[in-house]
């Protein structure tokens, strides 16, 4: 088991240094790729709609929970790392 999980520490290295929610980012990249592969312009709206919904859900649930759990450490992490777009700041 990962030490961060067993010791209940906030993971901020590896992929989490680039993006706070790598699973969602990967899903949106996959949906965009499938849209392009199928040459279906209408499917390009799917990642955008999903992003809007997930952003609202993440802000109102997961991010509040993490802020309560990790406090200032999570606030600093949020300033440094994007929620869903993997860009190194």
Secondary structure as the mmCIF struct_conf table of DSSP 4:
data_model
#
loop_
_struct_conf.conf_type_id
_struct_conf.id
_struct_conf.beg_label_comp_id
_struct_conf.beg_label_asym_id
_struct_conf.beg_label_seq_id
_struct_conf.end_label_comp_id
_struct_conf.end_label_asym_id
_struct_conf.end_label_seq_id
HELX_RH_AL_P HELX_RH_AL_P1 UNK A 3 UNK A 6
TURN_TY1_P TURN_TY1_P1 UNK A 7 UNK A 8
BEND BEND1 UNK A 13 UNK A 13
HELX_RH_3T_P HELX_RH_3T_P1 UNK A 14 UNK A 17
TURN_TY1_P TURN_TY1_P2 UNK A 18 UNK A 18
STRN STRN1 UNK A 19 UNK A 19
BEND BEND2 UNK A 20 UNK A 20
HELX_RH_AL_P HELX_RH_AL_P2 UNK A 22 UNK A 37
TURN_TY1_P TURN_TY1_P3 UNK A 38 UNK A 39
HELX_RH_3T_P HELX_RH_3T_P2 UNK A 41 UNK A 43
HELX_RH_AL_P HELX_RH_AL_P3 UNK A 44 UNK A 60
TURN_TY1_P TURN_TY1_P4 UNK A 61 UNK A 61
HELX_RH_AL_P HELX_RH_AL_P4 UNK A 62 UNK A 70
TURN_TY1_P TURN_TY1_P5 UNK A 71 UNK A 71
HELX_RH_AL_P HELX_RH_AL_P5 UNK A 72 UNK A 80
BEND BEND3 UNK A 81 UNK A 81
STRN STRN2 UNK A 82 UNK A 82
BEND BEND4 UNK A 83 UNK A 85
#
